């Protein structure tokens, strides 16, 4: 016995609203209006019920976990987005526009693409944060410098790092800024070399000044003996001879670096004063004359003074 052939239906599946509208409207108009009406009704019902029932439940769960408002707000937004996607997906199925899972997959793919474009910077900073954790270019408590900024690292998260400047300002820095450029970490090793140029006059004793610089370095308790301090003549400037001192300090920090250098430079300056070695300042010699068009009288001088 041969079964009768069932005609293949192409297009959206009919729904109750479409069947009702076909009794009063042409089919070509009844079907789109019926699908739109079913989609709208199903969407509003699911969305309103979801917000009235699910969001309060989410709030109670978050409060039970003792999360503060700063942490609860983004989680509530995520729950609202999930309710919206679910309402749209179910409305697709109720309107006969496609399978429920197919609708979710379609909307999810579109949402993923949109979120990916919107969160490019967030993802970039997240990946940079992972690299900071794995490569360890700096740690919490390190003194770092980058792009004209400097400070002490107070916190490292997967998106941003927080740096306290030496003026007690808190900088929240996207991690990508700390991985795309050059970061200077003076305290990454167990010792740090400091350099300072002392300027003396051309008539002063270079050997005597060098010995004073080395003696004060050896006498300072925070300056290391190994590597030993050194002095090199590095500049023959217009008004001074430059002697560059190179010293090392152990277990450096910003405070140690500033204090040690200040004490060392002050002690050298005082020894220079005792030895009669001057630290010269720039001098300029002005020469030339003024050509007068004629003899200057007393009246001309008085007139110039009045002006």
VOLUM-791236 format. One record per residue (C-alpha): x, y, z. Coordinates in steps of 0.05 Angstrom, whole numbers, padded with zeros to 5 digits, always signed. Example, Ala and Ser with C-alpha at 12.3 -4.5 7.8 and 13.67 -1.06 7.14 Angstrom:
2
+00246-00090+00156
+00273-00021+00143
END
This chain:
307
+00000+00000+00000
+00029+00067-00021
+00025+00124+00028
+00001+00191+00000
+00054+00242-00011
+00055+00300+00039
+00072+00367+00007
+00136+00398+00032
+00124+00463+00068
+00174+00517+00052
+00180+00579+00096
+00162+00595+00167
+00116+00547+00205
+00046+00574+00217
+00024+00596+00286
-00041+00611+00322
-00038+00685+00306
-00026+00671+00232
-00086+00623+00230
-00131+00675+00261
-00108+00731+00215
-00118+00688+00153
-00192+00689+00166
-00195+00764+00158
-00133+00781+00117
-00099+00755+00055
-00047+00701+00067
+00012+00743+00042
-00005+00795+00096
-00031+00749+00151
+00032+00707+00158
+00082+00764+00168
+00035+00800+00217
+00022+00736+00255
+00096+00720+00262
+00111+00791+00285
+00055+00789+00336
+00077+00722+00364
+00149+00744+00367
+00131+00808+00404
+00085+00775+00453
+00133+00718+00469
+00192+00766+00475
+00155+00813+00523
+00129+00756+00567
+00196+00721+00573
+00235+00785+00583
+00188+00815+00636
+00182+00749+00674
+00257+00739+00671
+00272+00807+00699
+00219+00801+00753
+00238+00731+00774
+00311+00719+00757
+00344+00786+00773
+00319+00787+00846
+00345+00716+00853
+00413+00737+00826
+00415+00796+00874
+00401+00750+00933
+00456+00702+00911
+00507+00758+00904
+00489+00788+00971
+00494+00719+01003
+00566+00715+00977
+00580+00783+01010
+00601+00818+00945
+00604+00894+00947
+00566+00939+00899
+00626+00949+00854
+00628+00873+00840
+00552+00862+00837
+00538+00914+00783
+00574+00880+00725
+00546+00812+00745
+00475+00840+00744
+00488+00867+00675
+00511+00799+00651
+00447+00768+00678
+00405+00821+00642
+00440+00806+00577
+00428+00731+00586
+00354+00744+00598
+00351+00787+00535
+00384+00733+00492
+00338+00679+00520
+00276+00721+00507
+00297+00734+00435
+00314+00661+00423
+00247+00635+00451
+00209+00688+00413
+00242+00664+00348
+00216+00594+00362
+00146+00617+00382
+00139+00658+00319
+00159+00598+00276
+00223+00631+00252
+00269+00574+00270
+00291+00523+00320
+00305+00547+00391
+00377+00522+00392
+00390+00549+00323
+00365+00617+00344
+00410+00616+00406
+00470+00596+00364
+00456+00650+00313
+00446+00704+00365
+00506+00679+00405
+00551+00683+00344
+00528+00754+00328
+00535+00775+00401
+00605+00744+00404
+00626+00783+00342
+00597+00849+00369
+00628+00838+00438
+00695+00821+00406
+00697+00887+00369
+00674+00926+00430
+00724+00893+00477
+00787+00896+00434
+00823+00941+00484
+00799+00899+00544
+00824+00835+00512
+00890+00869+00493
+00901+00891+00565
+00881+00822+00590
+00933+00788+00546
+00984+00840+00568
+00968+00824+00640
+00981+00750+00628
+01049+00767+00598
+01066+00810+00659
+01050+00752+00704
+01091+00703+00663
+01150+00747+00642
+01155+00785+00708
+01186+00850+00681
+01168+00880+00749
+01136+00860+00815
+01093+00893+00867
+01138+00941+00906
+01186+00954+00848
+01204+01024+00825
+01191+01030+00750
+01195+01085+00697
+01159+01088+00630
+01138+01142+00581
+01160+01199+00627
+01124+01169+00687
+01155+01137+00749
+01130+01106+00813
+01123+01045+00858
+01080+00987+00834
+01023+00975+00885
+00979+00925+00848
+00980+00882+00785
+00914+00855+00758
+00897+00822+00692
+00872+00887+00661
+00908+00945+00695
+00966+00958+00742
+00966+01012+00796
+01028+01054+00807
+01039+01103+00864
+01080+01163+00841
+01131+01197+00885
+01082+01255+00893
+01033+01204+00924
+00988+01203+00862
+00956+01137+00842
+00962+01119+00768
+00917+01065+00740
+00955+01042+00678
+00927+00994+00624
+00973+00934+00621
+00983+00943+00546
+01019+01008+00559
+01069+00971+00603
+01082+00916+00552
+01082+00955+00486
+01137+01004+00507
+01203+01004+00544
+01199+00995+00620
+01258+01014+00663
+01263+00976+00728
+01323+01003+00767
+01312+00955+00825
+01306+00890+00786
+01377+00869+00807
+01411+00867+00875
+01455+00928+00861
+01451+00993+00822
+01504+01039+00793
+01497+01114+00802
+01533+01166+00761
+01545+01240+00776
+01588+01291+00740
+01628+01340+00784
+01651+01402+00748
+01717+01435+00768
+01753+01495+00740
+01807+01489+00687
+01859+01516+00736
+01841+01465+00791
+01880+01402+00807
+01846+01344+00770
+01884+01290+00810
+01867+01324+00876
+01794+01330+00858
+01792+01257+00836
+01822+01234+00902
+01770+01273+00941
+01713+01242+00901
+01740+01172+00912
+01753+01183+00987
+01682+01207+01000
+01654+01147+00962
+01696+01099+01004
+01675+01134+01068
+01601+01130+01055
+01570+01068+01089
+01518+01056+01034
+01567+01057+00976
+01596+00989+00958
+01670+00974+00957
+01661+00918+00906
+01651+00940+00852
+01696+00996+00874
+01681+01070+00859
+01714+01101+00798
+01724+01170+00768
+01734+01187+00695
+01746+01253+00660
+01687+01256+00612
+01677+01329+00593
+01717+01390+00573
+01660+01440+00573
+01662+01515+00561
+01668+01533+00634
+01688+01469+00671
+01723+01402+00669
+01674+01345+00681
+01695+01287+00727
+01643+01231+00725
+01638+01190+00789
+01610+01119+00785
+01588+01086+00849
+01546+01024+00867
+01493+01014+00921
+01465+00947+00945
+01391+00928+00949
+01369+00993+00916
+01303+01029+00925
+01281+01098+00904
+01290+01126+00974
+01359+01096+00981
+01380+01121+00913
+01359+01194+00926
+01386+01196+00997
+01453+01164+00982
+01467+01208+00921
+01448+01271+00959
+01493+01255+01019
+01551+01236+00974
+01547+01298+00930
+01541+01343+00991
+01603+01312+01024
+01644+01321+00960
+01621+01393+00953
+01643+01408+01025
+01711+01376+01013
+01719+01417+00949
+01705+01480+00989
+01758+01461+01041
+01809+01446+00987
+01794+01511+00948
+01767+01474+00888
+01712+01514+00856
+01652+01488+00819
+01648+01540+00764
+01584+01568+00733
+01576+01588+00660
+01605+01656+00642
+01593+01699+00582
+01639+01755+00556
+01604+01810+00519
+01644+01854+00473
+01631+01906+00420
+01616+01980+00415
+01562+02030+00398
+01571+02076+00339
+01543+02146+00350
+01517+02188+00294
+01542+02252+00326
+01563+02285+00391
+01518+02271+00451
+01496+02332+00491
+01470+02338+00562
+01401+02353+00534
+01401+02287+00496
+01418+02248+00559
+01363+02282+00599
+01313+02270+00543
+01332+02196+00541
+01322+02192+00617
+01253+02222+00612
+01233+02169+00560
END
